[in-house]
Amino acid sequence: MIHSGALIDPAAKIGANVSVGAFTVIGADVEIGDGTRIGSHCVIQGPTRIGRDNHIHAHASLGGDPQDKKFSGERTELVIGDRNSIFEFTTLSRGTGDGGGITRIGDDNWIMAYVHIAHDCQVGSHTIFANNATLAGHAVVEDWAILGGFAGVHQFCRVGAHAFIGMGSLINADVPPFVIVADRYAEPRGINSEGLKRRGFDSERIAAIKRAYRSMFMSGKPMTEAKQELAESARSSDDVRQMLEFIEASQRGLLR
């Protein structure tokens, strides 16, 4: 039941009646429970513990390093329960040392293609994640919750039991149990000041960008008048000039 083309580290612990497809790679410090089926071209890195009777479809990547720049190689885990269906191209990261150390998935979950569950997330049982649903780090999803396709949950947010997140909804606060949320569209929310500071922008440059943002998105002025104000500011700010050039080149229009 293990394909001759699979690569399994001798230190991995494989239960009874486990099947592994061609070209799948299973690393050391991985435990896989009885009856679990693993498709072709999967990568499972440790430390990862996977329970019984799961079905992991082709090209899933489980137990990889957390996508967190603070991670420095400390020992952390991914723990997956029983009877989960994990579909193609899903990525489930291990935890981080300062975030609890464990990413945990419960039992009987239906995790569809291209789902990403980030470091230190805690997912209950009987949940559904539709295609491309994403959890950022430290998110919590309780039992029986459903996330629609392309839904995104921000870091540290909680989705309560039996809640329903509509397709494409972006969650940046807690969703109480039993509640449906939907139809959240992107709106301008300010400039990325913290990111600019981290990249070496000084206060004068950031202030100029903020003034341009206010003219374009907060003043209520027509686009033509707002662009005129940006053109004036662009004479003394390369950053504002870059904004103006982007706006002028836009083919789809701006979110305002």
C-alpha positions as CSV (number, residue, x, y, z in Angstrom):
1,M,0.0,0.0,0.0
2,I,3.1,2.2,0.0
3,H,4.2,3.1,-3.6
4,S,7.8,2.2,-4.4
5,G,8.3,5.8,-5.5
6,A,7.5,7.3,-2.1
7,L,10.3,8.6,0.1
8,I,9.8,7.8,3.7
9,D,12.3,8.6,6.4
10,P,13.2,5.5,8.5
11,A,12.4,7.4,11.6
12,A,8.8,8.1,10.6
13,K,6.1,6.0,12.3
14,I,3.5,4.6,9.9
15,G,0.5,2.8,11.3
16,A,-1.3,-0.2,9.9
17,N,-3.2,-0.1,6.6
18,V,-1.7,3.3,5.6
19,S,-1.5,3.9,1.9
20,V,1.1,6.4,0.4
21,G,1.1,7.5,-3.2
22,A,3.9,7.9,-5.7
23,F,6.5,10.7,-5.1
24,T,5.2,11.6,-1.7
25,V,7.9,12.6,0.8
26,I,7.5,11.9,4.5
27,G,10.1,13.2,6.9
28,A,11.5,12.2,10.2
29,D,9.4,12.8,13.4
30,V,6.2,12.2,11.5
31,E,3.5,9.8,13.0
32,I,0.6,8.6,10.8
33,G,-2.3,6.7,12.3
34,D,-3.9,3.5,11.1
35,G,-6.0,3.6,7.9
36,T,-4.9,7.0,6.7
37,R,-4.6,7.4,2.9
38,I,-2.0,9.8,1.4
39,G,-2.1,10.7,-2.2
40,S,0.8,11.3,-4.6
41,H,3.2,14.2,-4.5
42,C,2.5,15.1,-0.9
43,V,5.1,16.5,1.5
44,I,4.7,15.8,5.2
45,Q,7.4,17.3,7.5
46,G,7.9,16.8,11.2
47,P,7.2,17.1,14.0
48,T,3.7,16.2,12.8
49,R,1.2,13.8,14.3
50,I,-1.7,12.6,12.1
51,G,-4.5,10.4,13.5
52,R,-6.5,7.6,12.1
53,D,-8.5,7.2,8.8
54,N,-7.6,10.6,7.3
55,H,-7.6,11.1,3.6
56,I,-4.9,13.4,2.4
57,H,-5.2,14.2,-1.3
58,A,-2.4,14.8,-3.8
59,H,0.0,17.7,-3.5
60,A,-0.9,18.7,0.1
61,S,2.0,20.1,2.1
62,L,1.7,19.5,5.9
63,G,4.0,20.4,8.7
64,G,6.1,22.9,7.0
65,D,7.9,25.7,8.8
66,P,5.6,28.5,10.0
67,Q,5.5,31.6,7.7
68,D,6.6,33.8,10.5
69,K,9.9,35.8,10.4
70,K,10.3,35.4,14.1
71,F,10.6,31.6,13.8
72,S,14.1,30.5,14.5
73,G,14.0,26.8,14.1
74,E,12.6,25.9,17.5
75,R,10.8,22.6,17.9
76,T,7.1,23.0,17.2
77,E,4.3,20.7,16.0
78,L,1.4,20.1,13.7
79,V,-1.3,17.8,15.3
80,I,-4.1,16.5,13.1
81,G,-7.0,14.3,14.5
82,D,-9.0,11.6,12.9
83,R,-11.2,11.2,9.8
84,N,-10.2,14.5,8.2
85,S,-10.4,15.0,4.4
86,I,-7.6,17.3,3.3
87,F,-7.7,18.2,-0.4
88,E,-5.2,19.2,-3.1
89,F,-2.6,21.9,-2.5
90,T,-3.6,22.5,1.1
91,T,-0.9,23.9,3.4
92,L,-0.9,23.4,7.1
93,S,2.0,25.0,9.0
94,R,3.6,24.0,12.4
95,G,3.3,26.3,15.3
96,T,5.8,28.8,16.7
97,G,7.7,28.9,19.9
98,D,6.1,32.1,21.2
99,G,2.7,31.2,19.9
100,G,2.0,28.0,21.8
101,G,4.1,25.7,19.7
102,I,1.3,23.7,18.1
103,T,-1.1,24.1,15.2
104,R,-4.0,21.8,15.9
105,I,-6.7,20.3,13.7
106,G,-9.5,18.3,15.3
107,D,-11.6,15.5,13.8
108,D,-14.0,15.0,10.9
109,N,-13.0,18.3,9.1
110,W,-13.5,18.9,5.4
111,I,-10.6,21.0,4.2
112,M,-10.9,21.8,0.5
113,A,-8.3,22.6,-2.2
114,Y,-5.8,25.5,-1.7
115,V,-6.8,26.1,1.9
116,H,-4.0,27.6,4.1
117,I,-4.0,27.2,7.9
118,A,-1.1,29.1,9.4
119,H,1.0,28.7,12.5
120,D,-0.5,28.2,15.9
121,C,-4.1,28.1,14.6
122,Q,-6.6,25.9,16.5
123,V,-9.3,24.3,14.5
124,G,-12.1,22.2,16.1
125,S,-14.1,19.4,14.6
126,H,-16.7,19.0,11.9
127,T,-15.7,22.3,10.2
128,I,-15.8,23.0,6.5
129,F,-13.2,25.1,4.7
130,A,-14.2,25.8,1.1
131,N,-11.6,26.4,-1.6
132,N,-8.9,29.0,-0.9
133,A,-10.2,29.8,2.6
134,T,-7.3,31.1,4.7
135,L,-6.5,31.4,8.4
136,A,-3.7,33.8,9.4
137,G,-1.6,32.9,12.5
138,H,-3.1,32.2,15.9
139,A,-6.7,32.1,14.6
140,V,-9.3,29.9,16.3
141,V,-12.2,28.1,14.4
142,E,-14.6,26.3,16.7
143,D,-16.7,23.1,16.0
144,W,-19.1,23.0,13.0
145,A,-18.1,26.4,11.6
146,I,-18.1,26.9,7.8
147,L,-15.8,29.2,5.9
148,G,-16.9,30.0,2.3
149,G,-14.5,30.1,-0.6
150,F,-11.8,32.7,-0.5
151,A,-12.8,33.8,3.0
152,G,-9.9,35.2,5.0
153,V,-9.5,35.3,8.8
154,H,-7.0,37.8,10.3
155,Q,-4.5,36.9,13.0
156,F,-5.8,36.2,16.5
157,C,-9.5,36.3,15.4
158,R,-12.0,33.6,16.6
159,V,-14.8,32.1,14.6
160,G,-17.4,30.6,17.0
161,A,-19.1,27.2,16.8
162,H,-21.7,26.9,14.0
163,A,-20.8,30.3,12.5
164,F,-21.0,30.7,8.8
165,I,-18.5,32.9,6.9
166,G,-19.7,33.9,3.4
167,M,-17.7,33.6,0.3
168,G,-14.9,36.1,0.0
169,S,-15.6,37.6,3.4
170,L,-12.6,39.1,5.3
171,I,-12.8,38.6,9.0
172,N,-10.8,41.1,11.2
173,A,-12.8,40.7,14.5
174,D,-14.4,37.8,16.3
175,V,-17.5,36.1,14.9
176,P,-19.9,34.9,17.6
177,P,-21.3,31.3,17.6
178,F,-24.3,30.7,15.3
179,V,-23.9,34.0,13.4
180,I,-23.7,34.4,9.6
181,V,-21.4,37.0,8.2
182,A,-21.0,37.9,4.5
183,D,-20.6,40.7,1.9
184,R,-17.5,42.4,3.3
185,Y,-15.8,44.4,0.6
186,A,-12.4,45.9,0.6
187,E,-12.2,49.6,1.5
188,P,-9.2,51.9,1.9
189,R,-8.2,51.9,5.6
190,G,-5.1,54.2,5.7
191,I,-1.5,53.7,4.7
192,N,0.9,51.0,5.6
193,S,2.8,53.3,8.0
194,E,4.3,50.4,10.1
195,G,5.6,48.6,7.0
196,L,7.1,51.9,5.6
197,K,8.9,52.5,8.9
198,R,10.3,49.0,8.8
199,R,11.6,49.7,5.3
200,G,13.4,52.8,6.3
201,F,10.9,55.6,5.3
202,D,11.5,58.6,7.5
203,S,8.7,60.7,9.1
204,E,8.8,63.3,6.4
205,R,8.2,60.8,3.6
206,I,5.4,59.1,5.5
207,A,3.8,62.4,6.2
208,A,3.8,63.3,2.5
209,I,2.2,59.9,1.7
210,K,-0.5,60.5,4.4
211,R,-1.4,63.9,2.9
212,A,-1.7,62.3,-0.5
213,Y,-3.9,59.6,0.9
214,R,-6.2,62.1,2.6
215,S,-6.5,64.1,-0.7
216,M,-7.4,60.9,-2.7
217,F,-9.5,58.9,-0.2
218,M,-10.8,61.1,2.6
219,S,-11.4,64.6,1.2
220,G,-14.5,63.6,-0.8
221,K,-13.2,65.6,-3.8
222,P,-13.7,64.5,-7.4
223,M,-11.0,62.4,-8.8
224,T,-9.8,65.2,-11.1
225,E,-9.4,67.6,-8.3
226,A,-7.7,65.1,-6.0
227,K,-5.2,64.2,-8.8
228,Q,-4.4,67.9,-9.2
229,E,-3.5,68.1,-5.5
230,L,-1.3,65.0,-5.8
231,A,0.4,66.6,-8.8
232,E,1.3,69.6,-6.7
233,S,2.7,67.4,-3.9
234,A,4.6,65.2,-6.4
235,R,6.8,68.1,-7.2
236,S,8.6,67.7,-3.9
237,S,7.9,64.0,-3.2
238,D,9.0,61.0,-5.3
239,D,6.7,58.8,-3.3
240,V,3.6,60.9,-4.2
241,R,4.8,61.0,-7.8
242,Q,4.8,57.2,-7.7
243,M,1.3,57.1,-6.3
244,L,0.1,59.5,-9.0
245,E,1.7,57.5,-11.8
246,F,0.0,54.4,-10.6
247,I,-3.3,56.1,-10.4
248,E,-2.9,57.5,-13.9
249,A,-2.0,54.1,-15.3
250,S,-5.0,52.3,-13.6
251,Q,-7.2,50.4,-16.0
252,R,-9.7,49.1,-13.5
253,G,-10.2,52.2,-11.3
254,L,-9.5,52.7,-7.6
255,L,-11.2,51.5,-4.5
256,R,-12.3,54.9,-3.0
